[in-house]
Amino acid sequence: MALFQRLRWLEDFRMTENHITHAVPTGEAAGVRVLDEGECWRLLATSKLGRFAVKLADGVDVFPINYVVHDRELFFRSAPGSKLIDLTREPSVAFEIDGELAHHVWSVVVRGTAHRLASDHEIEESGIQSLETWHPSEKLNYVRIAPESVSGRSFAKSPLA
């Protein structure tokens, strides 16, 4: 943020009834650019590692997974365990990747439904068998995340970062 912008932002701070409030710019004014769906899918296709979030009875759990994109769907492999049990109970999930390019950072979030692939045909068509997993455990469960929404944003890194 340029010095002039920082000074203007600081001027927006004000004390009200013992609370500090401030006007924080949003959207384009804050340098945030919303990525269109095509850009989101291009970024998803260039990455291999993301964060898979599942609902639990008492909150949310997040797992790092490596994945593959095929026909605008995400696929990953998993060993038996809590991740599969959790998504069987609650198939509504979220998936996130992020990165940086030059002086910008970006994030893409996919919200959708996760299901274990049940047939050899689905597994072969997905291309998931070519995915090399990073963790050495045997992962013979194949999961599809069918997206319901895909969103992303990009913004310039702070000069203080």
C-alpha atoms as a printed R data frame, in Angstrom:
    type eleno elety resid chain resno       x       y       z
1   ATOM     1    CA   MET     A     1   0.000   0.000   0.000
2   ATOM     2    CA   ALA     A     2   1.436   3.370  -0.946
3   ATOM     3    CA   LEU     A     3   2.249   5.825   1.839
4   ATOM     4    CA   PHE     A     4  -0.598   8.148   0.818
5   ATOM     5    CA   GLN     A     5  -3.106   5.251   0.947
6   ATOM     6    CA   ARG     A     6  -1.822   4.162   4.377
7   ATOM     7    CA   LEU     A     7  -2.171   7.706   5.736
8   ATOM     8    CA   ARG     A     8  -5.697   7.976   4.323
9   ATOM     9    CA   TRP     A     9  -6.576   4.606   5.872
10  ATOM    10    CA   LEU     A    10  -5.217   5.721   9.265
11  ATOM    11    CA   GLU     A    11  -7.304   8.897   9.089
12  ATOM    12    CA   ASP     A    12 -10.427   6.723   8.813
13  ATOM    13    CA   PHE     A    13  -9.846   5.340  12.333
14  ATOM    14    CA   ARG     A    14 -12.043   6.975  14.899
15  ATOM    15    CA   MET     A    15 -13.028   6.336  18.500
16  ATOM    16    CA   THR     A    16 -16.736   5.790  19.158
17  ATOM    17    CA   GLU     A    17 -18.116   4.808  22.591
18  ATOM    18    CA   ASN     A    18 -14.841   3.129  23.606
19  ATOM    19    CA   HIS     A    19 -14.756   1.077  20.409
20  ATOM    20    CA   ILE     A    20 -12.261   1.510  17.624
21  ATOM    21    CA   THR     A    21 -13.953   1.450  14.259
22  ATOM    22    CA   HIS     A    22 -12.451   2.007  10.857
23  ATOM    23    CA   ALA     A    23 -13.485   2.055   7.258
24  ATOM    24    CA   VAL     A    24 -11.664  -0.691   5.419
25  ATOM    25    CA   PRO     A    25 -11.805  -0.545   1.646
26  ATOM    26    CA   THR     A    26 -13.288  -3.610  -0.044
27  ATOM    27    CA   GLY     A    27 -13.308  -5.070  -3.555
28  ATOM    28    CA   GLU     A    28 -11.430  -3.220  -6.269
29  ATOM    29    CA   ALA     A    29 -10.840  -0.271  -3.901
30  ATOM    30    CA   ALA     A    30  -8.763  -2.570  -1.681
31  ATOM    31    CA   GLY     A    31  -6.943  -4.072  -4.650
32  ATOM    32    CA   VAL     A    32  -8.913  -7.320  -4.436
33  ATOM    33    CA   ARG     A    33  -9.733  -8.824  -7.809
34  ATOM    34    CA   VAL     A    34 -12.433 -11.476  -8.077
35  ATOM    35    CA   LEU     A    35 -11.285 -14.315 -10.311
36  ATOM    36    CA   ASP     A    36 -13.687 -15.644 -12.888
37  ATOM    37    CA   GLU     A    37 -14.501 -19.348 -12.930
38  ATOM    38    CA   GLY     A    38 -12.152 -20.050 -15.840
39  ATOM    39    CA   GLU     A    39  -9.218 -18.474 -13.958
40  ATOM    40    CA   CYS     A    40 -10.106 -20.506 -10.878
41  ATOM    41    CA   TRP     A    41 -10.046 -23.774 -12.843
42  ATOM    42    CA   ARG     A    42  -6.733 -22.856 -14.492
43  ATOM    43    CA   LEU     A    43  -5.198 -22.286 -11.055
44  ATOM    44    CA   LEU     A    44  -6.723 -25.497  -9.700
45  ATOM    45    CA   ALA     A    45  -5.189 -27.405 -12.621
46  ATOM    46    CA   THR     A    46  -1.710 -25.987 -11.946
47  ATOM    47    CA   SER     A    47  -1.547 -26.984  -8.302
48  ATOM    48    CA   LYS     A    48  -1.232 -30.421  -6.735
49  ATOM    49    CA   LEU     A    49  -1.787 -29.781  -3.023
50  ATOM    50    CA   GLY     A    50  -4.849 -28.325  -1.333
51  ATOM    51    CA   ARG     A    51  -6.870 -28.289   1.863
52  ATOM    52    CA   PHE     A    52  -9.966 -30.459   2.147
53  ATOM    53    CA   ALA     A    53 -12.517 -29.353   4.770
54  ATOM    54    CA   VAL     A    54 -15.262 -31.601   6.138
55  ATOM    55    CA   LYS     A    55 -18.054 -30.909   8.590
56  ATOM    56    CA   LEU     A    56 -18.034 -32.675  11.944
57  ATOM    57    CA   ALA     A    57 -20.686 -32.854  14.638
58  ATOM    58    CA   ASP     A    58 -18.645 -30.368  16.696
59  ATOM    59    CA   GLY     A    59 -17.070 -28.208  13.976
60  ATOM    60    CA   VAL     A    60 -14.849 -28.624  10.941
61  ATOM    61    CA   ASP     A    61 -11.705 -30.583  10.179
62  ATOM    62    CA   VAL     A    62  -9.162 -29.790   7.463
63  ATOM    63    CA   PHE     A    63  -6.849 -32.252   5.724
64  ATOM    64    CA   PRO     A    64  -4.016 -31.571   3.299
65  ATOM    65    CA   ILE     A    65  -4.538 -33.630   0.148
66  ATOM    66    CA   ASN     A    66  -2.952 -33.903  -3.237
67  ATOM    67    CA   TYR     A    67  -5.451 -34.032  -6.059
68  ATOM    68    CA   VAL     A    68  -6.094 -34.014  -9.783
69  ATOM    69    CA   VAL     A    69  -8.582 -31.971 -11.855
70  ATOM    70    CA   HIS     A    70 -10.619 -33.716 -14.553
71  ATOM    71    CA   ASP     A    71 -13.641 -32.269 -16.385
72  ATOM    72    CA   ARG     A    72 -14.050 -29.491 -13.815
73  ATOM    73    CA   GLU     A    73 -14.205 -31.891 -10.906
74  ATOM    74    CA   LEU     A    74 -11.580 -32.670  -8.255
75  ATOM    75    CA   PHE     A    75 -10.371 -36.166  -7.407
76  ATOM    76    CA   PHE     A    76  -8.161 -37.476  -4.639
77  ATOM    77    CA   ARG     A    77  -7.086 -40.770  -3.128
78  ATOM    78    CA   SER     A    78  -7.437 -41.703   0.515
79  ATOM    79    CA   ALA     A    79  -6.574 -44.466   2.909
80  ATOM    80    CA   PRO     A    80  -9.359 -45.681   5.201
81  ATOM    81    CA   GLY     A    81  -9.840 -43.364   8.171
82  ATOM    82    CA   SER     A    82 -11.561 -40.335   9.603
83  ATOM    83    CA   LYS     A    83 -11.596 -38.342   6.361
84  ATOM    84    CA   LEU     A    84 -13.704 -40.990   4.594
85  ATOM    85    CA   ILE     A    85 -15.926 -41.540   7.618
86  ATOM    86    CA   ASP     A    86 -16.528 -37.780   7.943
87  ATOM    87    CA   LEU     A    87 -17.450 -37.229   4.291
88  ATOM    88    CA   THR     A    88 -19.744 -40.268   4.354
89  ATOM    89    CA   ARG     A    89 -21.664 -38.691   7.240
90  ATOM    90    CA   GLU     A    90 -21.641 -35.214   5.705
91  ATOM    91    CA   PRO     A    91 -20.765 -35.059   1.991
92  ATOM    92    CA   SER     A    92 -20.943 -31.227   1.799
93  ATOM    93    CA   VAL     A    93 -17.296 -30.178   1.726
94  ATOM    94    CA   ALA     A    94 -14.965 -27.322   0.845
95  ATOM    95    CA   PHE     A    95 -11.570 -27.367  -0.824
96  ATOM    96    CA   GLU     A    96  -9.033 -24.524  -0.958
97  ATOM    97    CA   ILE     A    97  -5.742 -23.787  -2.666
98  ATOM    98    CA   ASP     A    98  -3.653 -20.636  -2.608
99  ATOM    99    CA   GLY     A    99  -0.427 -19.340  -4.004
100 ATOM   100    CA   GLU     A   100   1.483 -16.336  -5.154
101 ATOM   101    CA   LEU     A   101   2.579 -15.041  -8.500
102 ATOM   102    CA   ALA     A   102   5.003 -12.135  -8.721
103 ATOM   103    CA   HIS     A   103   3.677  -9.577  -6.227
104 ATOM   104    CA   HIS     A   104   0.160 -10.998  -5.975
105 ATOM   105    CA   VAL     A   105  -1.392 -13.721  -3.837
106 ATOM   106    CA   TRP     A   106  -4.478 -15.665  -4.757
107 ATOM   107    CA   SER     A   107  -6.952 -18.141  -3.291
108 ATOM   108    CA   VAL     A   108  -9.500 -20.471  -4.886
109 ATOM   109    CA   VAL     A   109 -12.308 -22.163  -2.937
110 ATOM   110    CA   VAL     A   110 -14.477 -25.004  -4.228
111 ATOM   111    CA   ARG     A   111 -17.647 -25.902  -2.345
112 ATOM   112    CA   GLY     A   112 -19.407 -29.089  -3.297
113 ATOM   113    CA   THR     A   113 -20.290 -32.668  -2.558
114 ATOM   114    CA   ALA     A   114 -17.753 -35.453  -2.067
115 ATOM   115    CA   HIS     A   115 -18.472 -39.067  -2.906
116 ATOM   116    CA   ARG     A   116 -16.331 -42.171  -2.971
117 ATOM   117    CA   LEU     A   117 -16.103 -43.553  -6.510
118 ATOM   118    CA   ALA     A   118 -17.891 -46.890  -6.651
119 ATOM   119    CA   SER     A   119 -17.110 -48.371 -10.058
120 ATOM   120    CA   ASP     A   120 -13.966 -49.231 -11.977
121 ATOM   121    CA   HIS     A   121 -15.315 -47.213 -14.906
122 ATOM   122    CA   GLU     A   122 -15.599 -44.037 -12.785
123 ATOM   123    CA   ILE     A   123 -12.096 -44.562 -11.426
124 ATOM   124    CA   GLU     A   124 -10.578 -45.096 -14.871
125 ATOM   125    CA   GLU     A   125 -12.429 -42.126 -16.418
126 ATOM   126    CA   SER     A   126 -11.349 -39.743 -13.636
127 ATOM   127    CA   GLY     A   127  -7.613 -40.179 -14.221
128 ATOM   128    CA   ILE     A   128  -7.096 -40.490 -10.470
129 ATOM   129    CA   GLN     A   129  -5.005 -43.656 -10.776
130 ATOM   130    CA   SER     A   130  -2.168 -41.601 -12.261
131 ATOM   131    CA   LEU     A   131  -2.038 -39.369  -9.162
132 ATOM   132    CA   GLU     A   132   1.015 -40.110  -7.068
133 ATOM   133    CA   THR     A   133   0.223 -39.563  -3.421
134 ATOM   134    CA   TRP     A   134   2.744 -37.772  -1.234
135 ATOM   135    CA   HIS     A   135   2.144 -39.896   1.830
136 ATOM   136    CA   PRO     A   136   3.440 -43.465   1.549
137 ATOM   137    CA   SER     A   137   0.300 -45.198   2.895
138 ATOM   138    CA   GLU     A   138  -1.749 -47.285   0.474
139 ATOM   139    CA   LYS     A   139  -4.675 -45.203  -0.773
140 ATOM   140    CA   LEU     A   140  -7.219 -47.375  -2.554
141 ATOM   141    CA   ASN     A   141 -10.262 -45.155  -1.965
142 ATOM   142    CA   TYR     A   142 -10.988 -42.698  -4.756
143 ATOM   143    CA   VAL     A   143 -13.087 -39.597  -4.075
144 ATOM   144    CA   ARG     A   144 -14.760 -37.071  -6.387
145 ATOM   145    CA   ILE     A   145 -15.625 -33.540  -5.318
146 ATOM   146    CA   ALA     A   146 -18.488 -32.381  -7.528
147 ATOM   147    CA   PRO     A   147 -18.425 -28.572  -7.328
148 ATOM   148    CA   GLU     A   148 -21.489 -26.526  -6.536
149 ATOM   149    CA   SER     A   149 -19.559 -23.247  -6.485
150 ATOM   150    CA   VAL     A   150 -16.059 -22.127  -7.399
151 ATOM   151    CA   SER     A   151 -14.743 -18.745  -6.327
152 ATOM   152    CA   GLY     A   152 -11.414 -17.022  -6.157
153 ATOM   153    CA   ARG     A   153  -9.699 -13.745  -5.492
154 ATOM   154    CA   SER     A   154  -6.336 -12.181  -6.006
155 ATOM   155    CA   PHE     A   155  -4.695  -9.184  -4.399
156 ATOM   156    CA   ALA     A   156  -1.346  -7.428  -4.218
157 ATOM   157    CA   LYS     A   157   0.896  -8.485  -1.359
158 ATOM   158    CA   SER     A   158   1.362  -5.950   1.366
159 ATOM   159    CA   PRO     A   159   4.713  -4.164   1.200
160 ATOM   160    CA   LEU     A   160   5.072  -5.092   4.878
161 ATOM   161    CA   ALA     A   161   4.921  -8.845   4.088
